[in-house]
Structures are given as C-alpha cells and as structure tokens.
Amino acid sequence: MRYSMSIANGTRGVIALFHKHLVKPNLFPKKFNTMTPKLKKLREDTTYADKVTVKEADARRELEEAEAFLKAADEVLARLLAQME
C-alpha cells in the first residue's frame, strides 16, 4: 500500500483528510462519519463561548463515542502496520 503526504490546514482539513484516506477507502468504520463534525462543533463551542453547559448524559455519550473511536483507530493502525511488514 502506498501513501502520499498531504498537509491539513486546521481542523476542517484534518477531518477532510481523515475521510479521504481512511473512511472513503473503507479502512475506518463509516459510523464515525457523524461523530467528527459533532465533536468539532462541541470543541469550538467550549473553546470560543463564554459559558457552555453540557448535560452529564450527553458528556457520557460523547465519552463513550470517543472511546469507541480510539479503539477503532488502534485496530486500524495495527492492521495498516501489519500490512507494511
């Protein structure tokens, strides 16, 4: 498998490259397509707003999704590294 170097400009660029190189070619589960924009918006809200209130249930759900994302990323990375050997 051959990869070309791409450079992302900002969060939007990282998300675009993530989808182009990992989701679109089915290397990463598509169920995370809706998660990345939602988490980006939450990050922006908490960074730039004066005050943000998040319900505990919402925070727990986002944490569970983030943990599932990290688990999937570990699995994808292990699979890609194995292919390079």
Buried (B, 14 or more C-beta within 10 A) or exposed (E): EEEEEEEEEEBEEEBBEBBEBBBEEEEBBEEBBEBBEEBBEBEEEEEEEEEEEEEEEEEEEBEEBEEBBEEBBEEBEEEEEEEEE
